[in-house]
Amino acid sequence: QVQLVESGGGLVQAGGSLRLSCAASGTVDAITAMGWFRQAPGNQRELVAVITTDGSTTHADSVKGRFAISNDNAKNTVYLQMNSLRPEDTAVYYCNAALQSRLTGIKAGVWGQGTQVTVSS
C-alpha cells in the first residue's frame, strides 16, 4: 500500500509564495500519476494539477501560470510551487496518488491528510 504525507502549508500574504510537498511511501512502484486537489469550506474539492508517469503535467485554468507541479523520483516526492497567491487560493490542499497493479490491473486511489493554505489580503 501507499501512504502520502503533505507538508508546506501555512499563512502567507497575498502575492506571496509557498511550496507544498507530498512524500509517498510503501509500494510506490504502483503509482501511475499524482495530483494536487484543494477544498475550501462550502466548496467542492477541485483538481489543481496532475503529473503523470511520462512527466506530462496539467494545471487548472485558475492556477495556470502561477502554480507548477513537479516531482523528485529519488525522494518519491511531488511538489506544488505556488506563486502570486491570492485569497481565493485559501483551502486545504490534498495530495492524491493514482495506483494500478501490474499483476491484476485493478486501479485504486490514495489521499493524503491535507495541509492548510491560508492567504491573507
Phi and psi in degrees as GROMACS dihedral restraints (atoms count N, CA, C in turn):
[ dihedral_restraints ]
;  ai    aj    ak    al  type     phi  dphi    fc
    3     4     5     6     1  -115.4    20    10
    4     5     6     7     1   139.3    20    10
    6     7     8     9     1  -120.4    20    10
    7     8     9    10     1   141.8    20    10
    9    10    11    12     1  -123.0    20    10
   10    11    12    13     1   135.2    20    10
   12    13    14    15     1  -129.4    20    10
   13    14    15    16     1   118.3    20    10
   15    16    17    18     1   -91.9    20    10
   16    17    18    19     1   153.2    20    10
   18    19    20    21     1  -156.5    20    10
   19    20    21    22     1   167.3    20    10
   21    22    23    24     1   105.7    20    10
   22    23    24    25     1    -5.8    20    10
   24    25    26    27     1   -71.5    20    10
   25    26    27    28     1   168.7    20    10
   27    28    29    30     1   167.2    20    10
   28    29    30    31     1  -167.2    20    10
   30    31    32    33     1  -105.2    20    10
   31    32    33    34     1   125.5    20    10
   33    34    35    36     1  -136.1    20    10
   34    35    36    37     1   160.0    20    10
   36    37    38    39     1   -81.6    20    10
   37    38    39    40     1   153.6    20    10
   39    40    41    42     1   -54.5    20    10
   40    41    42    43     1   136.4    20    10
   42    43    44    45     1    91.7    20    10
   43    44    45    46     1   -10.3    20    10
   45    46    47    48     1   -83.4    20    10
   46    47    48    49     1  -174.3    20    10
   48    49    50    51     1  -133.1    20    10
   49    50    51    52     1   152.5    20    10
   51    52    53    54     1  -142.7    20    10
   52    53    54    55     1   153.8    20    10
   54    55    56    57     1  -125.5    20    10
   55    56    57    58     1   114.1    20    10
   57    58    59    60     1   -90.1    20    10
   58    59    60    61     1   145.9    20    10
   60    61    62    63     1  -124.3    20    10
   61    62    63    64     1   146.2    20    10
   63    64    65    66     1  -133.5    20    10
   64    65    66    67     1   109.9    20    10
   66    67    68    69     1   -97.4    20    10
   67    68    69    70     1   126.2    20    10
   69    70    71    72     1  -103.3    20    10
   70    71    72    73     1   141.8    20    10
   72    73    74    75     1  -139.9    20    10
   73    74    75    76     1   164.2    20    10
   75    76    77    78     1    98.4    20    10
   76    77    78    79     1  -139.0    20    10
   78    79    80    81     1   -82.6    20    10
   79    80    81    82     1    66.8    20    10
   81    82    83    84     1   -67.9    20    10
   82    83    84    85     1   -19.5    20    10
   84    85    86    87     1   -65.4    20    10
   85    86    87    88     1   -17.8    20    10
   87    88    89    90     1   -82.7    20    10
   88    89    90    91     1    -8.0    20    10
   90    91    92    93     1   -74.3    20    10
   91    92    93    94     1   128.8    20    10
   93    94    95    96     1  -106.0    20    10
   94    95    96    97     1   -24.0    20    10
   96    97    98    99     1  -162.5    20    10
   97    98    99   100     1   155.7    20    10
   99   100   101   102     1  -136.3    20    10
  100   101   102   103     1   151.5    20    10
  102   103   104   105     1  -149.7    20    10
  103   104   105   106     1   166.5    20    10
  105   106   107   108     1  -114.3    20    10
  106   107   108   109     1   133.0    20    10
  108   109   110   111     1  -121.8    20    10
  109   110   111   112     1   162.8    20    10
  111   112   113   114     1  -142.9    20    10
  112   113   114   115     1   154.1    20    10
  114   115   116   117     1  -145.2    20    10
  115   116   117   118     1   121.2    20    10
  117   118   119   120     1   -98.2    20    10
  118   119   120   121     1   155.1    20    10
  120   121   122   123     1   -54.5    20    10
  121   122   123   124     1   130.2    20    10
  123   124   125   126     1    82.4    20    10
  124   125   126   127     1    -4.0    20    10
  126   127   128   129     1  -110.7    20    10
  127   128   129   130     1   161.2    20    10
  129   130   131   132     1   -77.8    20    10
  130   131   132   133     1   152.8    20    10
  132   133   134   135     1   -68.7    20    10
  133   134   135   136     1   132.4    20    10
  135   136   137   138     1  -125.4    20    10
  136   137   138   139     1   149.8    20    10
  138   139   140   141     1   -73.8    20    10
  139   140   141   142     1   134.2    20    10
  141   142   143   144     1  -103.8    20    10
  142   143   144   145     1   -50.6    20    10
  144   145   146   147     1  -161.6    20    10
  145   146   147   148     1   154.1    20    10
  147   148   149   150     1  -137.0    20    10
  148   149   150   151     1   142.8    20    10
  150   151   152   153     1  -128.9    20    10
  151   152   153   154     1   132.6    20    10
  153   154   155   156     1  -103.6    20    10
  154   155   156   157     1   173.9    20    10
  156   157   158   159     1   -59.2    20    10
  157   158   159   160     1   -36.1    20    10
  159   160   161   162     1   -79.3    20    10
  160   161   162   163     1     2.1    20    10
  162   163   164   165     1    91.4    20    10
  163   164   165   166     1    -2.3    20    10
  165   166   167   168     1   -72.0    20    10
  166   167   168   169     1   147.9    20    10
  168   169   170   171     1  -128.1    20    10
  169   170   171   172     1   152.4    20    10
  171   172   173   174     1  -136.4    20    10
  172   173   174   175     1   135.3    20    10
  174   175   176   177     1  -125.5    20    10
  175   176   177   178     1   141.9    20    10
  177   178   179   180     1   -62.9    20    10
  178   179   180   181     1   148.1    20    10
  180   181   182   183     1   -56.6    20    10
  181   182   183   184     1   -33.9    20    10
  183   184   185   186     1   -67.7    20    10
  184   185   186   187     1   -19.1    20    10
  186   187   188   189     1  -119.3    20    10
  187   188   189   190     1    -5.2    20    10
  189   190   191   192     1   -59.0    20    10
  190   191   192   193     1   131.2    20    10
  192   193   194   195     1    90.0    20    10
  193   194   195   196     1   -14.1    20    10
  195   196   197   198     1  -113.8    20    10
  196   197   198   199     1   -37.6    20    10
  198   199   200   201     1  -108.6    20    10
  199   200   201   202     1   153.0    20    10
  201   202   203   204     1  -144.8    20    10
  202   203   204   205     1   126.6    20    10
  204   205   206   207     1   -93.5    20    10
  205   206   207   208     1   143.6    20    10
  207   208   209   210     1  -152.3    20    10
  208   209   210   211     1   172.9    20    10
  210   211   212   213     1  -142.6    20    10
  211   212   213   214     1   158.4    20    10
  213   214   215   216     1  -128.0    20    10
  214   215   216   217     1    99.9    20    10
  216   217   218   219     1   -63.0    20    10
  217   218   219   220     1   -34.6    20    10
  219   220   221   222     1   -62.8    20    10
  220   221   222   223     1   -30.5    20    10
  222   223   224   225     1  -102.7    20    10
  223   224   225   226     1     1.4    20    10
  225   226   227   228     1    51.1    20    10
  226   227   228   229     1    47.2    20    10
  228   229   230   231     1  -134.2    20    10
  229   230   231   232     1   140.5    20    10
  231   232   233   234     1  -114.8    20    10
  232   233   234   235     1   153.1    20    10
  234   235   236   237     1  -127.5    20    10
  235   236   237   238     1   155.9    20    10
  237   238   239   240     1  -130.6    20    10
  238   239   240   241     1   104.9    20    10
  240   241   242   243     1   -83.9    20    10
  241   242   243   244     1   121.3    20    10
  243   244   245   246     1  -117.4    20    10
  244   245   246   247     1   115.9    20    10
  246   247   248   249     1  -117.4    20    10
  247   248   249   250     1   163.9    20    10
  249   250   251   252     1    49.7    20    10
  250   251   252   253     1    47.9    20    10
  252   253   254   255     1   -64.8    20    10
  253   254   255   256     1   144.5    20    10
  255   256   257   258     1  -121.3    20    10
  256   257   258   259     1   155.5    20    10
  258   259   260   261     1   -54.5    20    10
  259   260   261   262     1   -33.5    20    10
  261   262   263   264     1   -70.3    20    10
  262   263   264   265     1    -8.4    20    10
  264   265   266   267     1   -80.3    20    10
  265   266   267   268     1    -8.0    20    10
  267   268   269   270     1   -60.8    20    10
  268   269   270   271     1   125.0    20    10
  270   271   272   273     1  -178.1    20    10
  271   272   273   274     1   170.4    20    10
  273   274   275   276     1   -88.0    20    10
  274   275   276   277     1   126.9    20    10
  276   277   278   279     1  -101.5    20    10
  277   278   279   280     1   128.4    20    10
  279   280   281   282     1  -116.1    20    10
  280   281   282   283     1   136.8    20    10
  282   283   284   285     1   -90.4    20    10
  283   284   285   286     1   141.7    20    10
  285   286   287   288     1  -133.2    20    10
  286   287   288   289     1   140.4    20    10
  288   289   290   291     1  -121.6    20    10
  289   290   291   292     1   130.4    20    10
  291   292   293   294     1   -94.4    20    10
  292   293   294   295     1   129.3    20    10
  294   295   296   297     1  -119.4    20    10
  295   296   297   298     1   150.1    20    10
  297   298   299   300     1  -147.5    20    10
  298   299   300   301     1   126.5    20    10
  300   301   302   303     1   -75.1    20    10
  301   302   303   304     1   127.1    20    10
  303   304   305   306     1   -73.2    20    10
  304   305   306   307     1   -18.4    20    10
  306   307   308   309     1   -80.4    20    10
  307   308   309   310     1   -47.0    20    10
  309   310   311   312     1  -108.2    20    10
  310   311   312   313     1   -21.0    20    10
  312   313   314   315     1    80.6    20    10
  313   314   315   316     1    -0.9    20    10
  315   316   317   318     1   -69.3    20    10
  316   317   318   319     1   134.9    20    10
  318   319   320   321     1  -100.5    20    10
  319   320   321   322     1   151.3    20    10
  321   322   323   324     1  -153.0    20    10
  322   323   324   325     1   166.2    20    10
  324   325   326   327     1  -132.4    20    10
  325   326   327   328     1   149.3    20    10
  327   328   329   330     1  -131.2    20    10
  328   329   330   331     1   137.9    20    10
  330   331   332   333     1  -113.1    20    10
  331   332   333   334     1   144.7    20    10
  333   334   335   336     1   -81.6    20    10
  334   335   336   337     1   177.9    20    10
  336   337   338   339     1   -80.4    20    10
  337   338   339   340     1   -17.9    20    10
  339   340   341   342     1    97.4    20    10
  340   341   342   343     1   153.8    20    10
  342   343   344   345     1  -137.3    20    10
  343   344   345   346     1   134.5    20    10
  345   346   347   348     1   -80.2    20    10
  346   347   348   349     1   131.1    20    10
  348   349   350   351     1  -119.7    20    10
  349   350   351   352     1   122.7    20    10
  351   352   353   354     1  -124.4    20    10
  352   353   354   355     1   124.9    20    10
  354   355   356   357     1  -113.8    20    10
  355   356   357   358     1   118.5    20    10
  357   358   359   360     1   -92.1    20    10
  358   359   360   361     1   149.7    20    10
